[in-house]
Amino acid sequence: MAPLFSILCVVAAVSSPEALFDEANAAYGAGRYDEAAALYEQLIADGVHDAVVFFNLGNACFSAGRLGPAVANYERALRLEPGFDRARMNLDHALASAQRRLAPPLPPWWEQTIFFWHEHLSPQFVSAAAALCWCAFWALLGLRRYRRFAYSRLLLAGVALAALAFGISAWAKAHPPAIAVASQERVPVRYALDDTGTVHFELSAGDRVRVEERQNAWLLVSTTDGQRGWTEAAAMTLVGPPYTPAPSVTAGTPKTGGAE
């Protein structure tokens, strides 16, 4: 019974997220970038959605010459932690090697104009702030029923407005625009949903586009400058969520930064 228990403990330790993360970091440190990327992907598939894991996966993909997946994973890290400076720096470094350097898709106009202030706030922070303001509103309202105090209406209005603002911000963070990144050197975008149709324009590896619709293995994508068409989903990496594995593309590119 004791040997069986020991074996189960060893298996549990090997398969734990911490052990898998350490194994991925070791593979990255040894220069086995594809192996490291596969291990980070396994962590994500197991439900570990952490900015550092996405950052490390981006580094592994970039070091393995997979520009599109690298850009997508840096974007994932920044969606979870907008203040992650190393991820932003590595994203800029990766985009500098892209051919076209398309402008990224922009948030809706109302988010750019009214909610510009939440760009560098994390989803966890705005959600917690919304919950705190909501609780404070009801606490103040209950207190006001038993004891009037100066400027109570003004204070209630201010707290209610803050709860509404943080609530909308939390909703926007939980429903980001669907973005995909070109993950092959050349990605044709066609007028029609057909791989024999006329090519409208081409994307280069690392180009970010908005996903407007998905039909089976095809994505309807649009660029910031207004170009629009259908491309094969297998040639793109979806930023998510959900976080789907990137297509495998091999090429040589220099290393950009160590694992966390």
N, C-alpha and C positions, 0 to 999 in steps of 0.2 A: 504493500500500500504506500509506503514511504517513497520508493522510487517513482511510482506513478504520480504522486503529489509533486515531486521535484520536477518531473518532466512537464507537468501542467504549468508550474510556476515559470519555468524557462520559456515555454511557448507564449505564455501571457506577457512576459517581459519583452520578448522579441517582437511581438505584434503590437505592443503599446505605441500610441502616437509619439511619445517622447523618444522611444528607441528608434522608431522609423525616421523621425526628424533628425536624430543624431547620425543615423546611417546615411541619410541623404546629404547632410553637411559633410560627412567624411568622404563620400563619393565626389562631391563638388571639390573639396580640398585636394583630392588626388587627381583632379583633372578628368574624371569620368562624368562629363556633363550630361550626356544622354541618360545614364543610369540615375544620376541625381534628380534629373527632371522627372523620370518615371516614378521615383520614390515620393517626390513632392506631390505629383499627380495622385498617387495612391492615398496620401494623407488627405487631400482635398476630397477625393471620392469617398473617403471614410467620414466626411463631415467636418473636418478641421478647416474652417474658413477663417483664417487669421491673416492679417496684413503681412506679417513677417514671412509666412509660408509662401504667399503669392510673390512677395519681393524676391525671396530666394529662388523660386521657380523662374521668375523673370530673368534673374542673373544666369541661371543654368541654361535657359533657352538661348539667351543672347550669346553666351560663351560657346554654345553648340552651333551657332550660326543660324538660329531660328528667330529672325527679327520679329515677325508678326506675333507669334506667341509671347515673346518677351514683352512687346509693347502692351499686349492684352493683359498680361499679369501685373505689370506695373500699374496699369489703369485700375485693376481690381484692388491692388493694395491701397491706392490713393482714394478709392471710393470708400473703403473701410476706415482709413486713417488719412484724411486730407492734409494733415500736418506732417506727414511722413516725408521729411526733406530728402533723405537718401533715395527713396523711390522716385521722387520728382526729378532729382538730379540724374538718376540712371535712365529715366524715361526720356529726358531731354537728350542725353548722350546717345541713346538708341535711335531716336528720331533723327538725329543729325546724320546718321548713316543711311537713312531712307532716301530713295531717289526723288519722289515727287514732293514729299513733305506737305501733304494736304492739311489744311486747317481742320482741327477736330470738330465734330458735331457740337453745336451749342445747345444749352438748355433752352426750354421755352422762354418766350419774351417776358412773361410775368415773373419767372424765376430770376432772370437776369436783372430786371428793373426793381422788383419789390424785395426779392430775397437774396440780393447780392451778398448780404452780410453772412449768409450761412455756408458760403463756399468752403471755408477752411474749418468748419465744425464737423465733428464726427457724427455718424448716425446715433451712436450711443448717447452722446452729449445732448443732442436736441431732443431725443426721446425722453431722457431723464428730466430735462428742463421743462418739457411740456407736461409731464406727469406732476412735477413739483409745483408748477404754476396752477395747474388744475386743482390740486389739493389745497393750495394756499387760497384760491378763490373761494372754495366752499368753507374753509375754516374762517375766513374773514366774513363771509356772508352769515355764518352761524353766530359769530361773535357780535356782529352788528345787530342781530335780532335781540340780543340781551343787553348790549351796551353800545350806545351811540358814541362815536368819537369823531374828531375833526377830520375833514377831507375823506371820510369813509367811502363816499360814492366815487370820488376821483381815484382813490386807491383800488377799489373794486374794479373800476373800468380799466385801469392800467394793468392789473393782474390778469383780467379776462382777455385783454388784447394780447398780452405776452403769451398766455396759454394758447390762444388761437394761432399766433404767429409761429410758435415752436411746434404746435401740432401740425400745421400745414408743412412746415420745414421737415418734420419727421416723416410725413407722408411722402414728400418729394424725394427724400433720401431712400425710402423703402421702395420707391417706384422710379428708379433712374431710367433715362432713355436707353433703348436697346441699341447697343453699339457693337459692331464687329470690326475685326482687324484683318486686312489681307495677309495671308500666311504663305503665299507663294510669290516667286519673283514677278510673275505676270498673272494677273487675275482678270480675265475678260468679263465685262459687264454687258449683257445683251439687251436688245429691245424687247425680246419675247422670252417666255419661259421655255427655252429649247436650246440645247447645246449646239444645234446646227444653225441657229438664227444669226442675224447680223450683229456684229460687235458694235456697241454704242461707244464705249470707252474702256480703258484698262486701268486697273489699280496696280500699284506696286507694293511689295512687301512692307508692312508697317503702316499703310494707309488706313485711317479710321473712318468709318462710314456709319450712318444711322440705318438701322434695320426697320423697315416699315411693315413688312409682311413676310410670312414664311409659308411656303407650300411644298410639302414633302422635302425634297433635297435641294430646294431653291430658296434664295433670299431676295426680296425686293429691297434694294439699298439706295441711299441717296447721299450725296456729298453736300458740304456746306455751300458750295458755289452753284447748287441747283441741278447737277447731273443726277440722273435716276435710271435704274434698270435692274435686270435680274442677273444674279450670279450663283454659282454652285456653293452650297453651304460647306462642302468638303474643303473648299479653298480658303475658308475664313475661320477665325477664332472668335467666338462670341464672348464678350466681356462678362455678361451675366449680371446677377444670378438668373437661372441656375448656372453652375460652373461646369461646363463640359470640357473634356480634354481637347487639346489643340491637335490639328493634323500634323503629322510628322514630316518635316522638311529638313534636309541636311545640306549644309554649306559651311564654309569656314569664316569665322569672324573672331576678332580679338576678344579677350576676356575683359569684363567691365567691373567687377566689384565682388567682394567676398560674401559668403553666406553669413547671415546673422547668427 
